[in-house]
C-alpha cells in the first residue's frame, strides 16, 4: 500500500483489510478516533506499536508517557509537528505492506 492509497482509504468507513495494528491505529487517528487508535496499540509489544503508542500520547499531551513509549520503541519518528510525525510513521510502516496492484 502506498501513502496515496492509505489517504484514499480514509474515505471508507473502516480501514482496509490487511493493515497491521499500528497502521490501522494511524488510520483511526487520522479519522479523528484517538481512543480506537490507542486501543489497537495499547498492549502491543512491538517497536512499531510502541512508536505509534508514543505518538498518540504525545498528541494527547501526556508527554512523560510519550517519552516512556519513545524509549521503549527504540526508534524515533518524533518530528516538530504531530502531522509530520504521523506522516513519517505512516510512510515507514507502509513500506512493509505489499501494494494492492
C-alpha angles and dihedrals in degrees: 000000000000126000088251090055090047090051092048091050090062087081088066122090092232133029116266116266118263099039116137116242093256092051092045088050090054089047091055092043091052088051089054100256103124093166095054090046092050092048090059095056103025095103099019109127099198127107090242093049092047091049091054089044089054092049091050092052090047088052090048090054094245093129099169089051090047091051090052092053093044087056092048091049091057088210131091121219090153111138132177093262131037091234091055091048093048090049092049090051093048093049093047095046095044091059086076096054118084115239116252097236 
